[in-house]
């Protein structure tokens, strides 16, 4: 099946809903978006043809905007409103909830001890990253400045995206892949629902920048 030979990043760009399927199977379409579906599935011991079949079923739906056809300015405006501001709202509350869970349940099995500190570090790194985009790279792209002037800033942003991917992997490690134990209280469960949303948002955020905004700027 031809879809098996397409990269995860290409499929995420071309098939609305593909990112949901990739998250379901824990396939990294943002930082690991250069891998063909066949290879990515094989690495995780998954049935690549079955996943390709699910993607093919979505192909005709074409729901949602096709950001490949949008201007850099339109996509940047969406990124700022949908993700930059959202991350700034998400992380302080998640840090507060994680601190509460660790204080109250730190001795219980499965408690994500160290999570609040990890989220605080993520917040600092993400804020620094977003400010660089907002103050340096995005204005360049909005003015129509392209390669080679933007190659340096884009390279830095891609590297930091990889670091964000590593931070998400550590988050999954601390939380049993964001799975609350049976004895988790409501605060604990609310924390994990928020972490799941943060992970989904950050992966989609990185995907749109790496595979569309930056790729278009470097063509």
C-alpha positions as CSV (number, residue, x, y, z in Angstrom):
1,X,0.0,0.0,0.0
2,X,1.5,3.3,-1.0
3,X,0.7,5.0,2.3
4,X,3.2,2.7,4.0
5,X,6.0,4.4,2.1
6,X,5.0,7.9,3.0
7,X,6.6,9.5,6.0
8,X,4.6,10.2,9.2
9,X,5.1,13.9,8.7
10,X,3.7,13.8,5.2
11,X,0.7,11.7,6.2
12,X,0.0,14.0,9.2
13,X,0.0,17.0,6.8
14,X,-2.1,15.4,4.0
15,X,-4.7,13.4,5.9
16,X,-6.9,15.2,8.4
17,X,-7.3,13.0,11.5
18,X,-4.1,11.1,10.9
19,X,-2.5,12.7,13.9
20,X,-5.2,11.2,16.2
21,X,-4.4,7.7,14.8
22,X,-0.7,8.3,15.3
23,X,-1.2,9.3,18.9
24,X,-3.3,6.2,19.4
25,X,-0.4,4.0,18.3
26,X,2.3,6.2,19.9
27,X,3.9,7.0,16.6
28,X,5.9,10.2,16.7
29,X,4.7,12.3,13.8
30,X,6.4,15.6,15.0
31,X,10.0,15.0,15.9
32,X,10.1,11.6,14.3
33,X,8.1,12.7,11.3
34,X,10.8,11.7,8.7
35,X,10.3,8.0,9.2
36,X,8.1,6.1,6.6
37,X,5.0,4.6,8.2
38,X,6.3,1.1,7.3
39,X,9.5,1.6,9.3
40,X,7.9,3.5,12.2
41,X,5.3,0.7,12.6
42,X,7.9,-2.0,12.4
43,X,10.0,-0.4,15.1
44,X,7.1,-0.6,17.5
45,X,6.0,-4.1,16.4
46,X,2.7,-2.7,14.9
47,X,0.7,-3.8,11.8
48,X,1.7,-1.1,9.4
49,X,-0.9,-2.2,6.8
50,X,-3.7,-2.1,9.3
51,X,-2.7,1.5,10.3
52,X,-2.4,2.4,6.6
53,X,-5.9,1.1,6.1
54,X,-7.2,3.3,8.9
55,X,-5.5,6.3,7.3
56,X,-7.0,5.4,3.9
57,X,-10.4,5.4,5.4
58,X,-9.9,9.0,6.6
59,X,-8.4,10.2,3.3
60,X,-11.7,11.0,1.7
61,X,-13.0,12.9,4.8
62,X,-10.7,15.9,4.4
63,X,-12.2,17.6,7.5
64,X,-10.5,20.7,8.9
65,X,-8.2,23.3,7.3
66,X,-5.4,22.2,5.0
67,X,-2.5,24.3,6.4
68,X,-0.3,23.4,3.5
69,X,-2.3,25.8,1.4
70,X,-2.3,28.6,4.0
71,X,0.1,31.6,3.9
72,X,2.9,31.7,6.5
73,X,1.1,34.6,8.2
74,X,-2.2,32.7,8.5
75,X,-0.5,29.7,10.0
76,X,1.6,31.8,12.4
77,X,-1.6,33.6,13.6
78,X,-3.2,30.2,14.2
79,X,-0.1,28.8,16.1
80,X,0.0,31.9,18.3
81,X,-3.6,31.8,19.3
82,X,-4.2,28.0,19.4
83,X,-0.9,26.8,20.9
84,X,1.3,29.6,22.3
85,X,-1.4,31.1,24.4
86,X,-2.8,27.7,25.3
87,X,0.5,26.4,26.6
88,X,0.9,29.5,28.8
89,X,-2.5,28.8,30.3
90,X,-2.0,25.0,30.7
91,X,1.3,24.7,32.5
92,X,0.8,26.8,35.6
93,X,-2.3,24.9,36.5
94,X,-0.7,21.5,35.7
95,X,2.2,22.4,38.0
96,X,-0.2,23.4,40.8
97,X,-2.1,20.1,40.4
98,X,1.1,18.0,40.3
99,X,2.5,19.7,43.4
100,X,-0.8,18.9,45.2
101,X,-0.8,15.3,44.2
102,X,2.8,14.8,45.2
103,X,2.3,16.5,48.6
104,X,-0.8,14.4,49.4
105,X,-0.1,11.1,47.7
106,X,3.7,11.0,47.5
107,X,4.0,7.7,49.4
108,X,1.4,5.9,47.4
109,X,2.2,3.5,44.5
110,X,2.3,5.2,41.2
111,X,2.6,8.7,42.5
112,X,4.4,10.8,39.9
113,X,7.0,12.2,42.2
114,X,9.2,14.7,40.4
115,X,6.5,15.6,38.0
116,X,5.9,19.2,39.3
117,X,9.6,20.0,38.9
118,X,9.6,18.4,35.4
119,X,6.6,20.5,34.3
120,X,8.3,23.6,35.7
121,X,11.3,22.9,33.6
122,X,9.2,22.3,30.6
123,X,7.4,25.6,31.2
124,X,10.7,27.5,31.3
125,X,12.1,25.8,28.2
126,X,8.9,26.2,26.3
127,X,8.5,29.9,27.2
128,X,12.0,30.6,26.1
129,X,11.4,28.8,22.8
130,X,8.1,30.5,22.1
131,X,9.6,34.0,22.8
132,X,12.4,33.2,20.2
133,X,9.7,32.4,17.7
134,X,7.6,35.4,18.5
135,X,10.4,37.9,18.6
136,X,12.8,36.6,15.9
137,X,11.7,33.8,13.5
138,X,7.9,34.5,13.1
139,X,8.4,38.2,12.2
140,X,11.0,37.1,9.6
141,X,8.6,34.7,8.0
142,X,5.7,37.1,8.1
143,X,7.9,39.7,6.2
144,X,8.6,37.1,3.6
145,X,12.2,36.5,4.5
146,X,13.3,33.0,3.5
147,X,16.4,30.8,3.3
148,X,19.3,31.2,3.8
149,X,18.6,34.0,6.4
150,X,16.1,31.8,8.3
151,X,18.1,28.6,8.2
152,X,19.9,29.3,11.4
153,X,16.8,30.2,13.5
154,X,14.8,27.3,12.0
155,X,17.6,24.9,12.9
156,X,17.6,26.1,16.5
157,X,13.8,25.7,16.7
158,X,13.9,22.2,15.3
159,X,16.6,21.2,17.8
160,X,14.5,22.6,20.6
161,X,11.5,20.8,19.3
162,X,13.5,17.6,19.7
163,X,14.2,18.6,23.3
164,X,10.5,19.1,23.9
165,X,9.9,15.6,22.5
166,X,12.4,14.2,25.0
167,X,10.5,16.1,27.8
168,X,7.3,14.5,26.7
169,X,9.0,11.1,26.8
170,X,10.1,11.8,30.4
171,X,6.6,13.0,31.3
172,X,5.2,9.6,30.0
173,X,7.9,7.8,32.1
174,X,6.9,9.6,35.3
175,X,3.2,9.0,34.8
176,X,3.0,5.4,33.4
177,X,2.2,6.9,30.0
178,X,-0.3,9.3,31.7
179,X,-2.3,6.4,33.1
180,X,-3.8,7.1,36.6
181,X,-3.7,4.1,39.0
182,X,-7.1,2.7,40.2
183,X,-6.8,4.5,43.6
184,X,-6.2,8.0,42.0
185,X,-8.3,10.8,43.5
186,X,-10.2,13.3,41.4
187,X,-7.3,15.8,41.5
188,X,-4.9,13.2,40.3
189,X,-7.2,12.2,37.4
190,X,-7.8,15.9,36.5
191,X,-4.0,16.3,36.4
192,X,-3.7,13.4,34.0
193,X,-6.5,14.6,31.7
194,X,-4.6,17.9,31.5
195,X,-1.3,16.2,30.8
196,X,-3.0,14.3,28.0
197,X,-4.3,17.5,26.5
198,X,-0.9,19.2,26.9
199,X,0.8,16.3,25.1
200,X,-1.7,16.2,22.2
201,X,-1.4,20.0,21.8
202,X,2.4,20.1,21.9
203,X,2.8,17.3,19.4
204,X,0.3,19.0,17.0
205,X,2.1,22.3,17.6
206,X,5.5,20.9,16.7
207,X,4.1,19.0,13.7
208,X,2.6,22.2,12.2
209,X,5.9,24.0,12.6
210,X,8.3,21.3,11.6
211,X,6.4,19.8,8.7
212,X,4.6,22.8,7.3
213,X,5.8,26.2,8.4
214,X,9.5,25.5,8.5
215,X,9.4,23.1,5.5
216,X,7.7,25.7,3.4
217,X,10.2,28.4,4.4
218,X,13.1,26.2,3.4
219,X,11.8,25.2,0.0
